[in-house]
C-alpha cells in the first residue's frame, strides 16, 4: 500500500483560510451596502 497515507490535520490550509476570509469580508461589505441602499431608497422614496 501507500507509504504516505493520509494523516488528519497535516495539510497547510493557510491559502484556503485567506481566501475564505476575503470571501467573508466581501460578502459582509456587499450585504451592508445593500442594506444601506435599501434604507436610502426607503427614506427618499426612490
N, CA, C, O and CB atoms as a CASP TS submission, in Angstrom:
PFRMAT TS
TARGET T0000
AUTHOR 0000-0000-0000
METHOD Language model
MODEL 1
PARENT N/A
ATOM      1  N   UNK     1       0.820  -1.183   0.000  1.00  0.00           N
ATOM      2  CA  UNK     1       0.000   0.000   0.000  1.00  0.00           C
ATOM      3  C   UNK     1       0.871   1.257   0.000  1.00  0.00           C
ATOM      4  O   UNK     1       2.098   1.185  -0.078  1.00  0.00           O
ATOM      5  CB  UNK     1      -0.937  -0.008   1.201  1.00  0.00           C
ATOM      6  N   UNK     2       0.222   2.376   0.087  1.00  0.00           N
ATOM      7  CA  UNK     2       0.940   3.638   0.047  1.00  0.00           C
ATOM      8  C   UNK     2       1.667   3.897   1.365  1.00  0.00           C
ATOM      9  O   UNK     2       1.112   3.715   2.448  1.00  0.00           O
ATOM     10  CB  UNK     2      -0.019   4.783  -0.261  1.00  0.00           C
ATOM     11  N   UNK     3       2.921   4.326   1.241  1.00  0.00           N
ATOM     12  CA  UNK     3       3.696   4.640   2.439  1.00  0.00           C
ATOM     13  C   UNK     3       3.307   5.999   3.026  1.00  0.00           C
ATOM     14  O   UNK     3       3.450   6.238   4.225  1.00  0.00           O
ATOM     15  CB  UNK     3       5.187   4.622   2.116  1.00  0.00           C
ATOM     16  N   UNK     4       2.818   6.871   2.164  1.00  0.00           N
ATOM     17  CA  UNK     4       2.472   8.216   2.631  1.00  0.00           C
ATOM     18  C   UNK     4       0.953   8.325   2.832  1.00  0.00           C
ATOM     19  O   UNK     4       0.296   9.147   2.194  1.00  0.00           O
ATOM     20  CB  UNK     4       2.970   9.294   1.618  1.00  0.00           C
ATOM     21  N   UNK     5       0.416   7.507   3.703  1.00  0.00           N
ATOM     22  CA  UNK     5      -1.018   7.511   3.987  1.00  0.00           C
ATOM     23  C   UNK     5      -1.433   8.857   4.562  1.00  0.00           C
ATOM     24  O   UNK     5      -0.653   9.540   5.226  1.00  0.00           O
ATOM     25  CB  UNK     5      -1.386   6.374   4.962  1.00  0.00           C
ATOM     26  N   UNK     6      -2.657   9.213   4.295  1.00  0.00           N
ATOM     27  CA  UNK     6      -3.193  10.494   4.780  1.00  0.00           C
ATOM     28  C   UNK     6      -3.267  10.508   6.295  1.00  0.00           C
ATOM     29  O   UNK     6      -3.755   9.561   6.913  1.00  0.00           O
ATOM     30  CB  UNK     6      -4.585  10.763   4.186  1.00  0.00           C
ATOM     31  N   UNK     7      -2.784  11.579   6.885  1.00  0.00           N
ATOM     32  CA  UNK     7      -2.947  11.765   8.316  1.00  0.00           C
ATOM     33  C   UNK     7      -3.684  13.085   8.535  1.00  0.00           C
ATOM     34  O   UNK     7      -3.303  14.120   7.990  1.00  0.00           O
ATOM     35  CB  UNK     7      -1.563  11.753   9.056  1.00  0.00           C
ATOM     36  N   UNK     8      -4.710  13.035   9.314  1.00  0.00           N
ATOM     37  CA  UNK     8      -5.611  14.163   9.514  1.00  0.00           C
ATOM     38  C   UNK     8      -4.899  15.338  10.186  1.00  0.00           C
ATOM     39  O   UNK     8      -4.209  15.170  11.191  1.00  0.00           O
ATOM     40  CB  UNK     8      -6.813  13.733  10.350  1.00  0.00           C
ATOM     41  N   UNK     9      -5.083  16.554   9.598  1.00  0.00           N
ATOM     42  CA  UNK     9      -4.586  17.770  10.225  1.00  0.00           C
ATOM     43  C   UNK     9      -3.194  18.208   9.837  1.00  0.00           C
ATOM     44  O   UNK     9      -2.664  19.131  10.456  1.00  0.00           O
ATOM     45  CB  UNK     9      -4.621  17.602  11.649  1.00  0.00           C
ATOM     46  N   UNK    10      -2.570  17.591   8.837  1.00  0.00           N
ATOM     47  CA  UNK    10      -1.205  17.961   8.469  1.00  0.00           C
ATOM     48  C   UNK    10      -1.119  18.853   7.235  1.00  0.00           C
ATOM     49  O   UNK    10      -0.030  19.310   6.888  1.00  0.00           O
ATOM     50  CB  UNK    10      -0.402  16.727   8.235  1.00  0.00           C
ATOM     51  N   UNK    11      -2.236  19.108   6.569  1.00  0.00           N
ATOM     52  CA  UNK    11      -2.209  19.901   5.343  1.00  0.00           C
ATOM     53  C   UNK    11      -2.124  21.396   5.672  1.00  0.00           C
ATOM     54  O   UNK    11      -2.769  21.872   6.607  1.00  0.00           O
ATOM     55  CB  UNK    11      -3.459  19.609   4.484  1.00  0.00           C
ATOM     56  N   UNK    12      -1.323  22.126   4.893  1.00  0.00           N
ATOM     57  CA  UNK    12      -1.220  23.576   5.060  1.00  0.00           C
ATOM     58  C   UNK    12      -2.433  24.220   4.389  1.00  0.00           C
ATOM     59  O   UNK    12      -2.577  24.157   3.168  1.00  0.00           O
ATOM     60  CB  UNK    12       0.122  24.130   4.453  1.00  0.00           C
ATOM     61  N   UNK    13      -3.292  24.829   5.178  1.00  0.00           N
ATOM     62  CA  UNK    13      -4.515  25.425   4.646  1.00  0.00           C
ATOM     63  C   UNK    13      -4.505  26.946   4.756  1.00  0.00           C
ATOM     64  O   UNK    13      -5.565  27.571   4.726  1.00  0.00           O
ATOM     65  CB  UNK    13      -5.725  24.866   5.371  1.00  0.00           C
ATOM     66  N   UNK    14      -3.334  27.544   4.884  1.00  0.00           N
ATOM     67  CA  UNK    14      -3.266  28.998   5.061  1.00  0.00           C
ATOM     68  C   UNK    14      -3.816  29.741   3.843  1.00  0.00           C
ATOM     69  O   UNK    14      -4.457  30.780   4.000  1.00  0.00           O
ATOM     70  CB  UNK    14      -1.820  29.431   5.324  1.00  0.00           C
ATOM     71  N   UNK    15      -3.582  29.233   2.641  1.00  0.00           N
ATOM     72  CA  UNK    15      -4.115  29.878   1.436  1.00  0.00           C
ATOM     73  C   UNK    15      -5.636  29.794   1.412  1.00  0.00           C
ATOM     74  O   UNK    15      -6.312  30.768   1.081  1.00  0.00           O
ATOM     75  CB  UNK    15      -3.527  29.228   0.168  1.00  0.00           C
ATOM     76  N   UNK    16      -6.166  28.640   1.758  1.00  0.00           N
ATOM     77  CA  UNK    16      -7.618  28.484   1.788  1.00  0.00           C
ATOM     78  C   UNK    16      -8.243  29.383   2.856  1.00  0.00           C
ATOM     79  O   UNK    16      -9.315  29.948   2.641  1.00  0.00           O
ATOM     80  CB  UNK    16      -7.992  27.015   2.046  1.00  0.00           C
ATOM     81  N   UNK    17      -7.579  29.516   3.999  1.00  0.00           N
ATOM     82  CA  UNK    17      -8.099  30.375   5.058  1.00  0.00           C
ATOM     83  C   UNK    17      -8.104  31.838   4.627  1.00  0.00           C
ATOM     84  O   UNK    17      -9.055  32.563   4.918  1.00  0.00           O
ATOM     85  CB  UNK    17      -7.273  30.205   6.334  1.00  0.00           C
ATOM     86  N   UNK    18      -7.047  32.283   3.933  1.00  0.00           N
ATOM     87  CA  UNK    18      -7.009  33.664   3.438  1.00  0.00           C
ATOM     88  C   UNK    18      -8.098  33.903   2.408  1.00  0.00           C
ATOM     89  O   UNK    18      -8.731  34.958   2.407  1.00  0.00           O
ATOM     90  CB  UNK    18      -5.640  33.983   2.833  1.00  0.00           C
ATOM     91  N   UNK    19      -8.321  32.930   1.529  1.00  0.00           N
ATOM     92  CA  UNK    19      -9.362  33.060   0.520  1.00  0.00           C
ATOM     93  C   UNK    19     -10.734  33.132   1.183  1.00  0.00           C
ATOM     94  O   UNK    19     -11.560  33.962   0.803  1.00  0.00           O
ATOM     95  CB  UNK    19      -9.305  31.887  -0.471  1.00  0.00           C
ATOM     96  N   UNK    20     -10.983  32.278   2.162  1.00  0.00           N
ATOM     97  CA  UNK    20     -12.266  32.279   2.867  1.00  0.00           C
ATOM     98  C   UNK    20     -12.478  33.584   3.615  1.00  0.00           C
ATOM     99  O   UNK    20     -13.578  34.135   3.599  1.00  0.00           O
ATOM    100  CB  UNK    20     -12.344  31.102   3.838  1.00  0.00           C
ATOM    101  N   UNK    21     -11.433  34.087   4.273  1.00  0.00           N
ATOM    102  CA  UNK    21     -11.542  35.356   4.987  1.00  0.00           C
ATOM    103  C   UNK    21     -11.869  36.497   4.025  1.00  0.00           C
ATOM    104  O   UNK    21     -12.684  37.363   4.341  1.00  0.00           O
ATOM    105  CB  UNK    21     -10.243  35.656   5.744  1.00  0.00           C
ATOM    106  N   UNK    22     -11.236  36.498   2.857  1.00  0.00           N
ATOM    107  CA  UNK    22     -11.531  37.514   1.853  1.00  0.00           C
ATOM    108  C   UNK    22     -12.957  37.414   1.345  1.00  0.00           C
ATOM    109  O   UNK    22     -13.616  38.431   1.128  1.00  0.00           O
ATOM    110  CB  UNK    22     -10.569  37.399   0.696  1.00  0.00           C
ATOM    111  N   UNK    23     -13.436  36.195   1.155  1.00  0.00           N
ATOM    112  CA  UNK    23     -14.811  35.982   0.701  1.00  0.00           C
ATOM    113  C   UNK    23     -15.809  36.488   1.738  1.00  0.00           C
ATOM    114  O   UNK    23     -16.771  37.176   1.396  1.00  0.00           O
ATOM    115  CB  UNK    23     -15.056  34.493   0.412  1.00  0.00           C
ATOM    116  N   UNK    24     -15.582  36.151   2.990  1.00  0.00           N
ATOM    117  CA  UNK    24     -16.481  36.594   4.048  1.00  0.00           C
ATOM    118  C   UNK    24     -16.468  38.115   4.161  1.00  0.00           C
ATOM    119  O   UNK    24     -17.519  38.726   4.358  1.00  0.00           O
ATOM    120  CB  UNK    24     -16.092  35.956   5.387  1.00  0.00           C
ATOM    121  N   UNK    25     -15.301  38.732   4.042  1.00  0.00           N
ATOM    122  CA  UNK    25     -15.188  40.186   4.075  1.00  0.00           C
ATOM    123  C   UNK    25     -15.998  40.811   2.937  1.00  0.00           C
ATOM    124  O   UNK    25     -16.741  41.768   3.154  1.00  0.00           O
ATOM    125  CB  UNK    25     -13.711  40.615   3.982  1.00  0.00           C
ATOM    126  N   UNK    26     -15.853  40.272   1.735  1.00  0.00           N
ATOM    127  CA  UNK    26     -16.565  40.809   0.577  1.00  0.00           C
ATOM    128  C   UNK    26     -18.070  40.644   0.725  1.00  0.00           C
ATOM    129  O   UNK    26     -18.819  41.580   0.444  1.00  0.00           O
ATOM    130  CB  UNK    26     -16.090  40.125  -0.701  1.00  0.00           C
ATOM    131  N   UNK    27     -18.525  39.489   1.156  1.00  0.00           N
ATOM    132  CA  UNK    27     -19.957  39.252   1.320  1.00  0.00           C
ATOM    133  C   UNK    27     -20.536  40.162   2.403  1.00  0.00           C
ATOM    134  O   UNK    27     -21.643  40.681   2.256  1.00  0.00           O
ATOM    135  CB  UNK    27     -20.222  37.778   1.668  1.00  0.00           C
ATOM    136  N   UNK    28     -19.791  40.353   3.484  1.00  0.00           N
ATOM    137  CA  UNK    28     -20.256  41.229   4.555  1.00  0.00           C
ATOM    138  C   UNK    28     -20.392  42.659   4.064  1.00  0.00           C
ATOM    139  O   UNK    28     -21.396  43.320   4.331  1.00  0.00           O
ATOM    140  CB  UNK    28     -19.304  41.170   5.748  1.00  0.00           C
ATOM    141  N   UNK    29     -19.391  43.136   3.353  1.00  0.00           N
ATOM    142  CA  UNK    29     -19.447  44.509   2.817  1.00  0.00           C
ATOM    143  C   UNK    29     -20.573  44.668   1.806  1.00  0.00           C
ATOM    144  O   UNK    29     -21.250  45.696   1.800  1.00  0.00           O
ATOM    145  CB  UNK    29     -18.110  44.884   2.163  1.00  0.00           C
ATOM    146  N   UNK    30     -20.785  43.685   0.962  1.00  0.00           N
ATOM    147  CA  UNK    30     -21.859  43.747  -0.029  1.00  0.00           C
ATOM    148  C   UNK    30     -23.222  43.761   0.658  1.00  0.00           C
ATOM    149  O   UNK    30     -24.113  44.502   0.243  1.00  0.00           O
ATOM    150  CB  UNK    30     -21.765  42.558  -1.003  1.00  0.00           C
ATOM    151  N   UNK    31     -23.392  42.958   1.693  1.00  0.00           N
ATOM    152  CA  UNK    31     -24.664  42.926   2.420  1.00  0.00           C
ATOM    153  C   UNK    31     -24.927  44.266   3.104  1.00  0.00           C
ATOM    154  O   UNK    31     -26.050  44.770   3.075  1.00  0.00           O
ATOM    155  CB  UNK    31     -24.663  41.789   3.462  1.00  0.00           C
ATOM    156  N   UNK    32     -23.902  44.837   3.713  1.00  0.00           N
ATOM    157  CA  UNK    32     -24.058  46.148   4.354  1.00  0.00           C
ATOM    158  C   UNK    32     -24.412  47.201   3.308  1.00  0.00           C
ATOM    159  O   UNK    32     -25.267  48.054   3.547  1.00  0.00           O
ATOM    160  CB  UNK    32     -22.762  46.550   5.108  1.00  0.00           C
ATOM    161  N   UNK    33     -23.758  47.142   2.155  1.00  0.00           N
ATOM    162  CA  UNK    33     -24.061  48.087   1.082  1.00  0.00           C
ATOM    163  C   UNK    33     -25.496  47.972   0.592  1.00  0.00           C
ATOM    164  O   UNK    33     -26.150  48.981   0.329  1.00  0.00           O
ATOM    165  CB  UNK    33     -23.114  47.875  -0.074  1.00  0.00           C
ATOM    166  N   UNK    34     -25.984  46.750   0.470  1.00  0.00           N
ATOM    167  CA  UNK    34     -27.378  46.542   0.041  1.00  0.00           C
ATOM    168  C   UNK    34     -28.355  47.108   1.065  1.00  0.00           C
ATOM    169  O   UNK    34     -29.342  47.746   0.697  1.00  0.00           O
ATOM    170  CB  UNK    34     -27.659  45.043  -0.177  1.00  0.00           C
ATOM    171  N   UNK    35     -28.086  46.879   2.341  1.00  0.00           N
ATOM    172  CA  UNK    35     -28.962  47.395   3.391  1.00  0.00           C
ATOM    173  C   UNK    35     -28.964  48.922   3.369  1.00  0.00           C
ATOM    174  O   UNK    35     -30.017  49.545   3.500  1.00  0.00           O
ATOM    175  CB  UNK    35     -28.518  46.876   4.778  1.00  0.00           C
ATOM    176  N   UNK    36     -27.803  49.515   3.205  1.00  0.00           N
ATOM    177  CA  UNK    36     -27.721  50.982   3.158  1.00  0.00           C
ATOM    178  C   UNK    36     -28.485  51.517   1.958  1.00  0.00           C
ATOM    179  O   UNK    36     -29.220  52.497   2.080  1.00  0.00           O
ATOM    180  CB  UNK    36     -26.249  51.448   3.101  1.00  0.00           C
ATOM    181  N   UNK    37     -28.321  50.887   0.800  1.00  0.00           N
ATOM    182  CA  UNK    37     -29.057  51.337  -0.377  1.00  0.00           C
ATOM    183  C   UNK    37     -30.563  51.199  -0.197  1.00  0.00           C
ATOM    184  O   UNK    37     -31.317  52.079  -0.612  1.00  0.00           O
ATOM    185  CB  UNK    37     -28.613  50.555  -1.597  1.00  0.00           C
ATOM    186  N   UNK    38     -31.005  50.118   0.411  1.00  0.00           N
ATOM    187  CA  UNK    38     -32.434  49.945   0.666  1.00  0.00           C
ATOM    188  C   UNK    38     -32.960  50.994   1.648  1.00  0.00           C
ATOM    189  O   UNK    38     -34.062  51.513   1.472  1.00  0.00           O
ATOM    190  CB  UNK    38     -32.707  48.539   1.205  1.00  0.00           C
ATOM    191  N   UNK    39     -32.182  51.302   2.669  1.00  0.00           N
ATOM    192  CA  UNK    39     -32.600  52.340   3.622  1.00  0.00           C
ATOM    193  C   UNK    39     -32.692  53.708   2.952  1.00  0.00           C
ATOM    194  O   UNK    39     -33.639  54.456   3.194  1.00  0.00           O
ATOM    195  CB  UNK    39     -31.622  52.404   4.803  1.00  0.00           C
ATOM    196  N   UNK    40     -31.720  54.033   2.120  1.00  0.00           N
ATOM    197  CA  UNK    40     -31.733  55.311   1.407  1.00  0.00           C
ATOM    198  C   UNK    40     -32.933  55.379   0.479  1.00  0.00           C
ATOM    199  O   UNK    40     -33.605  56.407   0.406  1.00  0.00           O
ATOM    200  CB  UNK    40     -30.429  55.508   0.611  1.00  0.00           C
ATOM    201  N   UNK    41     -33.208  54.286  -0.234  1.00  0.00           N
ATOM    202  CA  UNK    41     -34.366  54.261  -1.135  1.00  0.00           C
ATOM    203  C   UNK    41     -35.669  54.400  -0.356  1.00  0.00           C
ATOM    204  O   UNK    41     -36.599  55.063  -0.814  1.00  0.00           O
ATOM    205  CB  UNK    41     -34.380  52.962  -1.955  1.00  0.00           C
ATOM    206  N   UNK    42     -35.739  53.782   0.811  1.00  0.00           N
ATOM    207  CA  UNK    42     -36.960  53.887   1.622  1.00  0.00           C
ATOM    208  C   UNK    42     -37.145  55.284   2.195  1.00  0.00           C
ATOM    209  O   UNK    42     -38.268  55.782   2.274  1.00  0.00           O
ATOM    210  CB  UNK    42     -36.929  52.872   2.756  1.00  0.00           C
ATOM    211  N   UNK    43     -36.047  55.917   2.594  1.00  0.00           N
ATOM    212  CA  UNK    43     -36.140  57.244   3.179  1.00  0.00           C
ATOM    213  C   UNK    43     -36.472  58.327   2.168  1.00  0.00           C
ATOM    214  O   UNK    43     -37.225  59.253   2.471  1.00  0.00           O
ATOM    215  CB  UNK    43     -34.861  57.579   3.860  1.00  0.00           C
ATOM    216  N   UNK    44     -35.920  58.217   0.981  1.00  0.00           N
ATOM    217  CA  UNK    44     -36.102  59.273  -0.021  1.00  0.00           C
ATOM    218  C   UNK    44     -37.110  58.908  -1.098  1.00  0.00           C
ATOM    219  O   UNK    44     -37.272  59.649  -2.067  1.00  0.00           O
ATOM    220  CB  UNK    44     -34.783  59.596  -0.668  1.00  0.00           C
ATOM    221  N   UNK    45     -37.785  57.788  -0.948  1.00  0.00           N
ATOM    222  CA  UNK    45     -38.864  57.417  -1.842  1.00  0.00           C
ATOM    223  C   UNK    45     -38.442  57.128  -3.272  1.00  0.00           C
ATOM    224  O   UNK    45     -39.195  57.377  -4.213  1.00  0.00           O
ATOM    225  CB  UNK    45     -39.863  58.480  -1.851  1.00  0.00           C
ATOM    226  N   UNK    46     -37.246  56.607  -3.427  1.00  0.00           N
ATOM    227  CA  UNK    46     -36.753  56.322  -4.780  1.00  0.00           C
ATOM    228  C   UNK    46     -37.370  55.070  -5.345  1.00  0.00           C
ATOM    229  O   UNK    46     -37.065  54.686  -6.474  1.00  0.00           O
ATOM    230  CB  UNK    46     -35.247  56.188  -4.782  1.00  0.00           C
TER
END
